[in-house]
Amino acid sequence: MSAHQCTHSRLYTVATGAMFIVSGAVVWAGARGWYSVHDAWAWWPLAFVFPAVHALTTPPPERSVVSGLSWLSLAAVLIAMNLGYVQLRVRDLVPLILVALGLRLLYRGGRIGRSRS
């Protein structure tokens, strides 16, 4: 069996600790009755902050800025939709998804081209 060495940066450790503290405070406040689940339901996409912080704070070989920003953008759009600031329908989402996929492919194509030369 090979030993797997996990290396984490200080930023990764601090960000993960802060997320646990905030999560605990939110659960505690809900248990104390300071807000209802109905009021908090619009904010469920904040769970996407966890993979975003992980993608942005891991050490450089595994770091993915595009992935982290994508998770944060998805969370922001879903919260805006839940709060009624953005009105998107499926026919509006399909072109946005196609553009996002195209941009991702162009980005990856540019990175692959630079690494070969």
N, C-alpha and C positions, 0 to 999 in steps of 0.2 A: 504494500500500500504506500502510496506517495503522500507526503505531507503537503497540505495546502496552506500556504501562508497568506493570510488576509492582511492587507495593508490599507489603512484608512488615514485620510488626512485629518488634521485638527479641525478644519472647517466641517468635514463630514460628521465628526463626532459631536461637535457643538450644535450643528443644525439638527441632527437626529435627537439629541437631548432636548432641544428647545421644542421640537414637534411633540415629543412625549409629554412635556410639561403643559403645553397648550391643550393637548388632547385631554389630559387628566383634568385640567381646570374646566374645560367645557363639559365633560361628563359630570363632574362634581356640581357645577352650576345647574345643570339639568336635573340632577338628583335633588337639589335643594329647592327646586321649583321656580327658579329665576327666569326660566323660559319654558315654553312648551315644545314638544316635538313638532307640532304643526308649524310653529314659528321658525324652527331651525331647519325644516325639511328643504327649504330653498337653497340652503348652503351646503348640501351634501357633496357637490363637486369639489369642495375644498380637500376631500380625500385625495384628489389628484396631485396635491402639493407634495405628498410623500414620495411618489416616484420621480417627480420633477426635481426635488432637492437631492434625491439619490443620484440621478443622472448628472446633475450639475456639480456635485461635490465629491464624487469619487475621484481617485487618483487619475492622472492624465491618460494612461493607455485605455481605460474603460470609460472615461468621461465622454458624455455626449451632450453638447450644448443644444443641438437641434432637438433632440429628444426631450430634454428638460424644458425648453421653451415651448415645445408642442404641448406637453402636459399642462403647463401653466396657461397657455392660450385656450386649451380645451376647457379647463376649469373656469376661466373668466367668461367664456362664451356661454357655458351652461348656467352659470350663476346669473348672468345678464338675462338669459332666457327665462329662468325661474322667477326672477324679480319683475319681469315684464318690460325690460328696457329694449329687448331685441325680439322681433317677431320673425322667426324663421320657419319655413315649411320645408317638406321633403324636396319639392321642386327647386327651392333655393339652396338647399344643402348639396345637392348632386354637383352643380358646377364648382362650388367651393371645395369639395372633396377632390374633384378632378384637378383643379388648380394646385391644391396642396400636394397631391401625389406627383404632379409634373414638376413642381419646384423641388421636391425631395429628390427626384430622379436627376434633375439638372445639377443639384448640389453634389450628389454622390458621383455623378459622371465627371464633374470638375475635380473632385478629390482624387478619383482613380487616375485621371489623366496626369495630375501633378505628381503622383507618387511613382509613376512609371518612368518619368523623365529625369 
